[in-house]
Amino acid sequence: MYIKRILLIIALLGLVGMGVFSYFVYNTILIPNTAFEQERAEVFIPTNTSKKEFLEIMEPIVKDVRTLELVADKKQYSNNIRPGRYIVEKDMSNMEIIDALRSGNKPISIRFNNQERLENLAAHIANQIEADSTSLMQAMLDKAFLEDNGFDDSNAIAMYIPNTYEFYWNTSAEQFRDRMKKEYDRFWDERRVKAAEDLGLTREQVISLAAIVQKETTKIDERPRVAGVYLNRLDINMLLQADPTVIYAKKHSENDFNQVIKRVLYKHLEIDSPYNTYMYPGIPHGIIAMPDISSIDAVLFPEKHKYLYFVADTTNFGYHKFSTNLAEHNRNKQEYVRWLTQQN
């Protein structure tokens, strides 16, 4: 009888223990543990995050960071914290949260265009991935990398083709640069390579000229015609005389890229700079801005015509009037000057 009581007590204690354990397991592993009201929350975990830093990141996300820590320790996550961008869904349990953080690194879409310099591009990208602008600039201007791939400081921006790309948030500066080199090589397919060869231009010359075209007109449908003008000038060894290069020359010579220059003055045409196409023949070696794909293709596949000049069209804003000779151009130019005078 005494033994039966002992066994009964042991059994009851076991049941109580199992109940306590089950309650602990439920509260620690299975019960929802998110602290936000929206459907999901983004979690960004930097490279080399410590356990303490991880818990600090997660504290605003979960109701009970202590139970999350227990599950993280149990699943060996605390010793192998993985950097990246992760999505935590509303009402996830600790088990589900840790599973998402172990294998759910989500890519982000990065889009860039019309950056004037590598510094602008680096700052733009640094706002979207873990790498900061300093490390991005160091990677982009790494001399060994540039020499190995046929670039230098003045034309390195040519390698970055504007588009939308998917990257992991924890992409390093070197990984970003190397990926963009692959995208650059992919962009230059057989059709584009042949078009450049037919024009007698290198890839970098195409992009340098495309940057000028992009600055001259915002109208995508007009870019092939503008490109045709500059190619016609090159064919007859005429100076490009492109105002955007003069603007860039002024900024470059004064090391002030924040200044706003609305009009090119005659004194600006005298700036002695390799970017000044009123002074130096051919396409500038350096690139004055990042052209988008429509401008690059406008150079590669230009409109065939005999125009050598163009000036802003006062009756169709955003577009230009084109002419084949200087006399006609001067008439169009006088019309534009009169309009400017009327506008004060």
Residue, then its C-alpha position, 0 to 999 in steps of 0.5 A: m500500500y505504501i509503495k503504491r502511494i509512492l508510485l502514485i505520487i511519483a506519477l502525479l509529480g511526473l504529470v505535473g512536471m510534464g505539464v510544466f515542461s509542456y507549458f514552458v515549451y509552448n511559451t518558449i517555442l510555439i506561442p506567437n512572440t511578435a510585438f508589431e501590429q503590421e503584417r511583417a517587419e524587416v530585420f537587418i542584421p549587420t556582418n559580424t553581429s554579436k549575440k548581444e547586438f543581435l538581441e538588441i536588434m530583436e528586442p523591439i520586434v519581439k514581446d519576450v527577447r529572453t525566450l527568443e534567446l533560449v530558442a536561438d541558443k538551443k538551435q545553435y543560432s547564437n553561435n552562427i548569426r547570419p547577416g542580411r535582410y530578413i522578414v518576420e511575419k506577424d504572430m511568428s513563434n520563436m522557432e519560426i523567427i529563428d528559422a526565418l533568420r537562419s535561411g531567409n535572407k531576402p534580396i532587395s531591388i536596387r535601381f540607379n541612373n543619372q549619377e554624375r560621378l562615382e561619389n554620387l553613385a557610392a552615396h546612393i548605393a550606400n543608402q541601400i546596402e550594408a557597405d558604406s560609401t567609403s568602402l564602395m569608393q575604395a572598391m570602385l577606384d581600386k587601381a589594380f581592378l581598374e587596370d585589369n579591366g581597362f578603366d581608370d579614375s576618369n572613366a570608371i563610371a562607365m562600368y555601371i550600367p543604370n538598371t534595376y538589380e537584385f542584391y542581398w543587403n549584406t553585399s560587400a563593396e567588392q561584391f557590388r563592384d564585381r557584380m556590376k562588372k559582370e552586368y557590364d559584360r552582359f550588357w555589351d552583347e554581340r549586337r552592341v559590340k558590333a555597332a560600336e565597332d562599326l562606328g569606330l568607337t570603343r565602349e568607353q567612347v560610346i558611353s562618354l558620348a552617350a553622357i553628352v547626349q543624355k545631358e543635351t536632351t531629356k526626350i528619349d525619342e530625340r536622343p538618336r537624332v542628337a547622337g547623329v549630330y555628334l557622330n556627323r561632326l566626328d566624321i568631318n573632324m568638327l569639334l563637338q562643341a557640346d555645352p554639357t562638357v563645358i559645364y562639367a569642365k567648370k565644375h571639374s576645374e573648380n572642384d565644385f560639383n554642387q554649383v548650378i550652371k543654367r547657361v553657358l557663357y562665352k567665358h566658360l568656353e575658354i576653360d582649359s580642360p580636356y572635358n571642354t569640347y569647344m577647345y579639344p577635338g574628339i570625344p572626352h576620355g573622361i565621362i561627364a555623367m552616367p548615361d542611361i541605356s536609352s542614351i547608350d543605344a542612341v549612340l550605337f543606333p543613331e538616326k541617319h541624317k545630315y544635321l550638324y547643328f541644333v538649338a532649343d525649340t521655343t515652340n516645342f519645349g524640351y525638343h530642338k530644332f536641327s539644321t544642316n548648315l551654319a546659316e540656318h542654325n544661326r537663324n534658329k539661334q537668333e529665334y531662341v535668343r529673342w525668346l530668352t530676351q522676352q522671358n527676361 
